[in-house]
Amino acid sequence: MSVRKWDVAWALLDPAVGHEQAGRRPILVFCNDVIASPIGLVTVLPLTAWRKGRRVYPTEVLLPSGTGGLPAASLVLAHQVRTISARRLSAAMGSLGDTTRRAQVATALRLWLDLGGD
C-alpha cells in the first residue's frame, strides 16, 4: 500500500509493550515520501478516539469527525510517534488537508521531540 505524508490509514500496531498504542487503529503518516517509500518504512502518529470532556494535551491534536475520512473525532498522539513497516498498513481512509491542523500536528511533534532550535 502506498501512502504519502498527511494520509490517514489503518495500521496494525501489535505487538505493543507498556503504554504503546496497540491493535488495528487509524494513523497519520508523517514522513518524507521520497525517502520512506523506497525503503518500505513509514513514520506514523497513532490516533485514538476522543471522548467529550477528555483533556487534550500539548502533544495531542484533536481532529473532528470526518477529517481525513475519520468516522469519529480523534486525537493525533504525537508522543506515540513510531516508524513501522509499510506492510503494517491495511487501508487508506483519506488525507489531512487542513493546513491549520497540519501546523498543530507539526508543533506537537516538535514539542515531543524537543526540536525547539536550541
ABEGO torsion letter per residue (X at the ends): XBBBBGBBBBBBAOBBBEABBBEBBBBBBBBBAAAAAAAGBBBBBBBBBBBBGBBBBAABBBBBBGBGGBABBBBBBAAABBBBBAAABABBAEBBABAAAAAAAAAAAAAAAGBAGX
